[in-house]
Amino acid sequence: MNIMVYLMSLSFIILMIMIVMLPVMKVSLMLLEWDFLSLKFNFYFNSILFSFILGLVTLSVLIFSTYYLHGELNFNYYYFVLLIFVGSMFMLNYSSSIFTMLLSWDLLGISSFFLVLFYNNWDSNSGAMNTALTNRIGDFFIFSFFSGVLFYGYYFLSFEMLCSSMVLLLLLTSFTKSAQFPFSSWLPKAMSAPTPVSSLVHSSTLVTAGLILLMNFSKVMLSNSTMIVILLIGLFTMFFSSVAAMVEEDMKKVVALSTLSQMGFSMTTLGLGMSFVAFIHLVSHALFKSCLFMQVGYIIHSNYGQQDGRGYGNNGNLPLFMQLQLLITLFCLCGLMFSSGMVSKDLILELFFMNNYMMILSLMFFISIFLTFGYSYRLWKSFFLSFSKVVMAYSTTLVMNYLSLGLVIFSIVFMWWLNYNLLVLPSLFLYMDFYVPLLYVILIMIFSYLMFKLLIKEFIYKFLVDYLAKNVIYKMKNLKFMDNNLNKFGYMGFNFLGIFSTFFTGYMSTFKYNNLIIIMFFLFLFM
């Protein structure tokens, strides 16, 4: 018993030391060093945090695959390729040498080709070839970059120019893998893969690989021209992917375009020089986007593979649990208050508008952020607010519900706590920054509504229609409006006359006279 208490205390102390030391700790592992062939891995805070999130998403996707691909003949082949895909992403995340980086980069492209090709029909063949060929362009760029950095040891003028232009090759490598503007076509085409693969590819693996590569080389890109190129490409990718998501009918492609928009958002953050904030936003995006893909995949599976948003309907019969999870992940995507996307997104928005960029760039950025709400509402509307009848089959499995629930809890609670502590934002600043503009907006809206109601409705409508028309024009034509005019004063006049007649009748009845005789008496009296 004593030895158990000792071991538990020792493990607790080691855990506490690791938690305290983890943000500043860096462990390097060197397995082989032989000229170009070297196996070096670095373990530091960013890589460990990303690996934790990647492991959580991978575990959820593997469990979800058993539900989604139940009955597939090539299921073992699918699992094998998926594990190679995830392993190469782990290897890229930890790699610290050229050889390991190139090896993991190539393995990512090859395994993604086989995963997109899984269904082996015309659509998946087209998407797989598009994905593979675009990624091969990126492989050429990264090989040229690592070959060109050999010239960094020479200090002639021409070599200096060559070295500065090498960074452009690194940027093109990242743009191909993260599907930025010139190379964005493969991302919606890769939607022909099974939905669990899409959940993994679009949350924390393939599209984030280019951004992770740029974050590893963030000190190389600190020149003004390079930052401007990254900022412009990220902004343009955000803008056109958000506009495309507003008109796309395939629901999986809408979610893919939303991923593209968020990747452009992170690329814009890198262009602002905030690599760590972009990394935090990337990590929080990985959790809720994988959960969103699982919810969309569950709805598609329940509708027998129907992906066109115009064919959905009657999904209100889905379990309320699933509907709420989908709504919460859409809230995280929009960056609403107390969601994981809010802290990093709010900070990025502030730091963007603090800089003096051109009006057209600020307008593009603002419209792209606003369109996030647009396509999120459109996704929700196409699923749950259309009532065309289709045949549906619902699964009653509890694993699906609680699997996505774990991702929702992590994306809300854990990421909110992590963002709140890592970005070291004062709580007063965080809340005042959100509530004060919101309060001003609400006050302006209320004041505008009251002024509109008072000036437009009351003054113009009441005066021109009620008073002027009814009291002047209609009454000169038809005297029946004189009777209705009593209604302007309510029932006050009728009540007064009624009370007077009751009093008069009661008073006169005390004299035991008939009312008719009293009226005749007054007539004869006045005559």
Summary of the structure (lengths in Angstrom):
residues: 527
radius of gyration: 34.5
end to end distance: 123.1
largest distance: 135.8
contacts: 1666
relative contact order: 0.07
helix: 79%
strand: 4%
